[in-house]
Amino acid sequence: MASWRTKPSSGETRIVIAYLIAGFVARLAWTFLGEGLKPINGESHNIALSLVRFGRFADPNADGSGPSAHVGMLTPLPSALAYRLFGIDTRIAEFMLSMWAAGLVMLSLWLCWRLSVALGAPPLARVGAVLFAALVPLQFGLEVRDGRSWEVNLATVLLVWLLLRLVRADGDDKPAPRSLIVTGTLAGFLFIVSPPAGLAGAIAIGVFSFLCLPFRQWWRAPLAFVLVAGLLSGFWAQRNLSALGEPVLLRDNFGLELALSNYSGALDPADPAAAYRARQAAIHPHALGEGAERMQQSGGELSYYHDLGREAQRWIAQHPGDFLRLSSRHLVEFFLPPGWFWTTFTMEAHLPELRQLLVWLITLAGLASLAAMAWKKRAYAYVLIVTLTASLPYIVVQPTLRYRYLVSSLLIFAACDGTVRLSNYLQDRVRSRRDILIQESDV
């Protein structure tokens, strides 16, 4: 019987549900500590306010700058709905959004557990991973605070669900055509929610199709992907053509992100956190300083971001070696975030050294486990591919803790999987060696 069909025991299921409920409660409790219910002053939050007050997808910097495509078309909608129902920036609205964010986190961990079951991970590993991810406060602030304003929690749910579908389909002799269409549809929607996650999912579907499907069936999932992503992005492009004068398919802020990360001052700063904040203050309009003035002078958001993109591209063309160096650094930072990330990209600035150590150990163990298992079991290759390719768009821009959250839970489960498998292997070796010694002594 294929390993993905292995059913967890009812006892394991009850334990996992209990851990997830405890994790949900723990995250809600966190929101009442400190500034957990304080509204987030970010672009998505500001657009949500504009949607509620004026019915416009506009003003990401809260400066009345007008229509915007700075964030994805779906990103501010949960916040806008909560503010419409419960009042703008009220504690009850922020608490309801916290429940939404924490619920998505628990759903993603449930799907990660189901994925571990489908992969045939040892029960101790998958239950231990749920326990760690649900109850160790490694990134509660990121999950419940950032997660209620941004799309990362929903994107993680969709990405793990897509992986689960691929792993299960890999165990089928003949994947059902309808199932392939559903998987492609899911990937298309994911691409609109989070283009980096959607790209990773699309690549995994391509690998699955090449390895598992006859050539005549390759078209099903990609066609569904293109139709869903094309339909939604086409609607969004039409809106942007009308509001901004250009048919932006997804977001218009790539030039800004490219310029924030690729300039001479980023090469060897004495204080990377201070250098990043200074760069933001200089060019990011959300800082409402020089960047906002430059955006107004350039004629608006779209033209300003285009100007920044051309400026960054000129710097890259003049400094190809430095660009390669920065891109390599960004790749490492995505998986092994430096200590200054915890004082810059999250409210959880306490114990940054311990957080960094845990994340590094989990990442190294998780990647090693996925690489080792992919050689033995093809289904693990999909998880490895998604984990690696989710980082690709962030190589040319500055990665953050929020960006890498797409794969953080997958790495926790992979690390626990590999650790338990290695422990079992070593115990078997010791047991076998002891049996040999006993046999030799009897002789």
Helices and strands as residue ranges (DSSP letters): G 3-5, H 10-31, H 43-54, H 77-86, H 91-119, H 123-135, H 140-141, I 142-146, H 147-149, H 152-170, H 177-193, H 195-212, G 215-217, H 220-244, H 254-261, G 264-266, H 272-283, G 285-287, H 290-298, H 301-318, H 320-335, G 339-343, H 352-376, H 379-389, G 392-394, H 401-442
